[in-house]
């Protein structure tokens, strides 16, 4: 059986192969972790690559430019007198 794939699908497969290799697992295992019901990344404990982690942080930070800075709290402010 011959299956023809367009260039975009071939590129996606190459990226998936690279991601699986980065995680030191076969492509089949990596794909099954991604598509099986109930096997989200957190449940499957598939770690994010550095690039994915950076992208996630950037996404979380979007729109935070106008937020006020956090309060200026010292270590001494956190602990009560009896903890010292």
C-alpha positions as CSV (number, residue, x, y, z in Angstrom):
1,X,0.0,0.0,0.0
2,X,1.4,3.4,-1.0
3,X,0.4,6.5,0.8
4,X,1.2,9.9,-0.5
5,X,1.8,12.7,2.0
6,X,1.9,16.4,1.3
7,X,4.9,18.5,2.3
8,X,3.3,19.9,5.4
9,X,2.5,16.4,6.8
10,X,6.1,15.3,6.1
11,X,7.4,18.4,7.9
12,X,5.1,17.7,10.9
13,X,6.3,14.1,11.0
14,X,9.9,15.2,11.1
15,X,9.2,17.6,14.0
16,X,7.4,14.8,15.9
17,X,10.3,12.5,15.3
18,X,12.7,15.2,16.7
19,X,10.5,15.7,19.7
20,X,10.3,12.0,20.4
21,X,14.1,11.7,20.0
22,X,14.6,14.6,22.4
23,X,12.6,12.6,25.0
24,X,14.5,9.4,24.1
25,X,11.4,7.5,23.1
26,X,10.2,5.9,19.9
27,X,7.9,8.0,17.7
28,X,5.1,5.4,18.2
29,X,5.3,5.7,22.0
30,X,5.4,9.5,21.9
31,X,2.4,9.7,19.5
32,X,0.4,7.3,21.7
33,X,1.0,9.4,24.7
34,X,-0.3,12.4,22.8
35,X,-3.5,10.9,21.4
36,X,-4.7,8.2,23.8
37,X,-7.7,9.3,25.9
38,X,-6.8,10.6,29.4
39,X,-3.1,10.9,28.6
40,X,-2.5,14.6,28.6
41,X,1.1,15.8,29.0
42,X,0.7,16.3,32.7
43,X,-0.8,12.9,33.2
44,X,1.8,11.2,31.0
45,X,4.6,13.2,32.5
46,X,6.0,14.0,29.1
47,X,8.3,16.9,29.9
48,X,8.3,20.1,27.8
49,X,11.3,20.9,25.7
50,X,13.1,24.1,26.6
51,X,11.5,25.8,23.6
52,X,8.0,24.6,24.5
53,X,8.6,25.8,28.1
54,X,9.8,29.3,27.0
55,X,6.8,29.5,24.6
56,X,4.4,28.6,27.5
57,X,6.0,31.2,29.8
58,X,5.7,33.9,27.0
59,X,2.1,33.0,26.5
60,X,1.3,33.2,30.2
61,X,3.1,36.6,30.4
62,X,1.1,38.1,27.5
63,X,-0.9,41.2,28.7
64,X,1.0,41.5,32.0
65,X,2.9,44.6,31.0
66,X,0.4,46.9,32.7
67,X,0.3,45.0,36.0
68,X,1.6,46.7,39.1
69,X,4.8,45.3,40.7
70,X,4.6,42.9,43.5
71,X,4.7,44.3,47.0
72,X,8.1,44.9,48.5
73,X,8.2,42.2,51.2
74,X,11.3,41.1,53.1
75,X,11.9,37.8,54.7
76,X,11.5,39.4,58.1
77,X,7.9,40.5,57.1
78,X,7.0,36.9,56.4
79,X,7.9,35.4,59.8
80,X,6.3,36.3,63.1
81,X,8.2,37.2,66.2
82,X,7.7,33.7,67.7
83,X,9.3,32.1,64.6
84,X,12.6,33.9,65.2
